[in-house]
Amino acid sequence: MEKTLTITVPSYNVEKTLKETVLSLLEPTILNDLEVLIVNDGSKDSTSMIAHELEKQFPKTIRVIDKKNGGHGSTINTGIKEAKGKYFKIVDGDDWLITENLSKFLENLKNTEADLVYNPFYEVNDKTKERELIGKFDSSFNTSHEYSFSMLAKRIKVPMHATTYKTSILKDNKIQVDEHRFYVDAEYVIMPVPYIHTIQILNDPLYLYRVFSDTQSMSVKNMQKNVQHHLDVTLHMLEYYLKVRNSLSDEKEEYIRNRVLDLIQMQYQIYFSFPFDWKVTKDIAKFNKAIYEKDKKIYNESNGKMVRFIRIQPQIFYPLIKLREKVR
């Protein structure tokens, strides 16, 4: 029997949170309609053992896939390949869902054919436990209506946590993200856009996204540590945009271009977050050159005030910016 929803749970050394994550998905009334793929990415702790214990408890719903370590992207790719559900969602092994909203969500998925289903979500401060609702649309949206994605492209920016794709969009168009890289969430939300025609906007939040965790890839220290990963993803998505832009509607072209510009700005912010180092100055100069050589229009559009000064002469203006920060 085809499942309505496949939830892939990327799992690497998440022994402390995996059980909470998976149990949050198991609303009793939806178990026959739900497939949970726990993709263990070569964990070195007891993640695999916990996953298999859960599989034994819910054998008709949970399937564990143990694989060699390949990074977050490899777990996404594995999930897409193995998914049997009509729809596909990712819930990281240190996040969770609002269980009481799942039954209504699954019923909606049974009755829609939208290529992308959007839910607002909560960011949950890992230290204070405070929640902040992100991305809720006003009540004027008809939740039973499938809107044109192009029509909403200027009003919406869809993060991974708000996203549920029709599985066929991912499978039929061979969507695969980079492996052995952090920050591939950006690829996951950009690469399917050319193939998404309809979107449904739901009002009920579903995803609980843990923020301000010391292990999180988006922490400043980890972004500095993994700066090359972010650079690789940024340039990959720039190349992807240049490859597909002529085949897109004006709205989709602008949507993907703006997402790529966001990545470029974030790359500069990572560079600017480092203490002064001549190596960083050289890295900025290389990044400037890479963008310019790939597309002069994107280069000019990413020319913010601070970036503009850096581009004039990185060896002069980058040290001045860092000195100014130190004085402040």
Disulfide bonds with the S-S distance in Angstrom:
none
